[in-house]
Amino acid sequence: MKNLLSLLERFSKALNKDTETKETIAAVIQKRTGAGIPADKILWKDGVLEISASPAVKNEIALKEAAIKDELKEVYRLSVSRIVYK
């Protein structure tokens, strides 16, 4: 029973890490652009950040893309190689 408990704890930590990462990215975007994006509209995998948002928000993010990438890398140690807009 202890093994099952430790396994579930590991999965819980792994799932929460992804949620925390998305919330961090959303907070940086909010801070830099003033546009709020829900964490469920963000996908981060292998250095590629995929954002689903309205055209106005996507344009605002594109204008400040370098600043967003820099802050994510320097402050939060999240390396973003490119941003894809959907």
Order of alpha helices (4+ residues) and beta strands (2+ residues): alpha-beta-beta-alpha-alpha-beta
